Amino acid sequence: IIYIPNHFRTNFLLGKHPQIKIQSTGDYQASFAEMMLERYIKVASIYRVSFDNEEEIVKQVQDVLSKTVKIEMTSKLNTNQLSRVSFYYNFANYSILAGCVYVICLVLSSFKEKNIQKRTIISSTNYRKYNQILLLSNSLFAFILWGIYVLLSFILLGNIMFTIHGLIYIMNSFVFTFCALTIAFLIGNLVSSKEAINGIVNVVALGSSFLCGSFVPMEWLPNSVLKIAQILPSYWYIKTNEVVKTLEVIDFASLKPIIIHLFILILFAIGFMILTNLISMKKQKID
């Protein structure tokens, strides 16, 4: 229902901006009709400034509204679907890190019993080889956990995982899983108490997830928090997921930041392994 005030035509031509009142059901057809009316009056108001003749104003408005605009899609990137994938793999930061730290620390704590530790130290196997064997053994669990998470992504997220974007997400999570494995291995060599493992999981997995954007999107976090988070591997893993989400063209220039982030994760993993070997070397002394 359109309520047109008295002398609307005269007041409009005089530039007094008379207001039309509208009541509608609010459905699609009513909203569309209201939008078309407002559009017509807005265009007429523009031409009223240039033309005094009513017929000329009507003619100009009709000419303008009869024109169509050709719209060309410059990007076919499915941002909504990629956002879902990014959220799924961002959450993997907590799932993979917590799973690795909890299980691997429990396994390594069994090797920290005094008698077992003494037998290991006096054996012919040096600490480097010993650590390599344990790391390879525990990597079996870590990559089974990663494989289950990737398999679920194919089931839950669909065809997007078969694209180059999906492949990058999978590759990024694989490198992070290796990094999480070395983190868990380092913590397992530092901690002997099984009772302390639950607390460590909360500090390491939950803490890094909140700081680095696993639960709360990065764009919502303060810059000061993100600067602190850069010292954690989780930041670079989640940062890569956020870059992939906006990746339109796949070439070396666009992949360069992703390659840098993966390289940083590998450096973190190497650093954790070096620290683990140094700790193992210092623990060779038998009390």
N, C-alpha and C positions, 0 to 999 in steps of 0.2 A: 504494500500500500504506500503510495507516494502522496505526501501532503505538500501541495504547491501554494505558497503564500500569495496573497493578493498583490497585484502590480509586480509580479516577479519579472516579467519581460522588460518592463520599463526600468526597474531598479537595476537589473542585470546590465542593460545597455548603458546605464549611467555609471557603471563601475562600483555599485554599492555592495556587491557580493551577498545577495540574499541567500538564505539557507533553506534547503529542502529537507523536510523530515521524512524518514523512511521507517516503516515497520515491516519486518519479514519473519518468515518461519525459521530462517537460518540454515535452510538446506542448500544443496548445491545450486539448484536453478535460481533460487532467490538471491543467493550471494553473487552468482554470476551476473544477474540482471542489475544488481546494485553496483557492481564493479563497472559495468558498461556505462551506466548512467553517470557515475562519478567521472569516468574517463572522458565522456562527451562534454560535460560541463567544464572540466579542467582545460581541454583543448580550446573550447569556445572562449574561455576567459583569456587565453593567450592571444587569440586573434581579435578579440574585442579592442585590445590596445591599439592595433594597427588599422582596423577598419571600423567605420561608423555605420556602414550600411548593413542592416540585418541579413539581407539576402546574400551578401558577399561573405559574411561571417559563416553562415550555414554552408555555403558552397565550399569554403576553405576547409571547414571541419570535416565535411563528407569526403573531400579529396584525401585528407590526411588519414582518416580512419579506414578508408578503403584500401590503403597500401598494406602490403604484407612484408615481413622481414624473413629472409632466409637464414636459418640457424645451422651452423656447421659445428659438429662435435670435434673439438681439438684434442680431446683426450678420452680414451675408452677405458681408463683405469677404474676398476670397481673398488672405490675407496671404502665403501661400507663393508664389503666382504674382507678386504685386506685388514681393516681395523679389527674385525673379529679374529682373524688369524694372529694378528699382532698381540691382541689381548691374551689369546690362548697360550702363545709361546712366551709372552712376558711372565705369565703365571708359572711357567715351567722353571723359572729361576728358583722359586720356592720349592716346588715339588722335587726337582732333581737334586738341588743342593741339600735339602732336608733329608731326602732318602739316602743319598750318598754318605753324608756325615753320620747319620744315625747308625746305619747298618755297618759301614766300614769301621767306625770307631768300636762298635761292639765286637766285631771280628778281631780287630787288632788288640783289643784289651785282653783277649784270651791268650795271646802270645806274650803278654806282659807279666804273666805269672812267674814268680821268681825262679822256679826250677827250670821252666822252659826257656826263660831268658838266659840263664847260665849255660844251658846246653847249646844254645844258639851261638853264644859268644865264643865258647871254646871249640866250636866246630871249625872245619876247614873253610866254610863258606864265609866270605867277607861281607861286611855290612852293605856294600853297594849291590852285590848280587842278591843278597837276602831281600833287600828293599825292592829290587826289580821283580823278583818272584812274587812277593806279596802284592806289588802294584798290579802286575799282570793278572793275578788271581782275582783281586778285587775289581779290576776293570770289567771282568765278565758280568758281575752284578750291575755295575754302573751302566754299561751299554745295553743290557737287557732292559733296565729301567727306561733308558732313552728310547729304545725300540718300541716299547709299549706305548710311551707317550706319543711317538710319531705315528704309530698305527692308529691310535685313537683320533689323531688330527685328521687322518684320511677319512675316517668314519664320520666324524662330527662336522667337518668343514667342507668336505666334498671335493669337487673338481678343481678348485683353486689350488689345491696341494699338488696337482700335476703340472702346474705352470712353473716358469723360471723363478717367480716370486716364492712359490712354495719350496722349491729346491734350496733357495738361499736361506729360508727360515730353518729348514732341516739341517743344512750344513752349519749354520750358526749355533744351533742347539747341540750339534755333535761336538763342536770345539768347546762349547761351554761345559758339556758333560765331562770331557777330559780334564778341564780346569777344575771342576767341582770334585773330581776324583782325586786330584793332587791336593786340594784343600783338605778333603777328608783324611787323606793319608798323612798329611802334616799334623792335623789335630790328633789323629789316632796315635801318633808317635809322641805327642806331648802329654796326653791325658791317659792315665791308667785306670781311673775310677769309672766303673760302669754307671754309678749313680749320678755322675756329673754330666753324662752324655745328653740327657734331656735338656738341661740348662744350656749346654753349648749349642744344641740345635736351634733353640729359641733365639739365642744371641746372634748366631751366624746367619741362619736362613731367614728368620723373620726380620732381623735388623737390616740386612742388605736388601731384602725385598721392599721394605717400607722406604728406605733411603733412596733406592735406585729407580723406583717407578714400576715395580712389579704389581702392586696393588692399587696404587694411586698413579694416574698418568703423569708422565714427566712434565708436561706443559702446566700442570697444576702445582708442581713443587717449586718452592722458592729457589732462586739462583744460588743462594748460600748453601743450601742443602745439596744441590747438584754438584757444586764445586767440591764439597767434601766427599761425595759419592764417587768421584773420579778415581779415588785410590782403591776402589773395589772392583773386582772382575765383573760383577753383576751389572754395573753401570754400562760397560762397553757392550755387553751382551744385549741388554735391553735397548741401548742406543742404536744398535744395528737393526733390531726389529722395527724401531720407529722410522729409520731411514728407508727400509724396504717398503714400508706402508705407503710411502709417497713416491716410490720409484716408477717413473713413467717410461723412460728410455733406458734400455739395458746396453751399456757400453762401458769402456774402461774408465771414462771420466766419472760416470755415475756410480760405478762399482768401487772406485778408489777409496772412499771413506769406509766402506764395508771391509775391504781388504785390510786396511789399517787397523780397524777394530778387532778383526780376527787375529791379526799378528800380535796385538797387545794382549789378547787372551792367551795366546801361546806363550808369550814372554812371562805372563803371570804363572802359568803352569810350570815352566822351566824354573822360575824362581822358587816356587814352592817345593819342587823336587830337590833343588840344591840345599834349601834349608832343612829338609827332611834328612838328607845324607849327613849334613853337619851335626844335626842332633843325634843321629844314630852313631856317628863316630865318637861323640863325647860320652855315649852311654855304653861304650865297650868295656869300661872298667867294672869288675866284679867286686861287690862288697863282701 
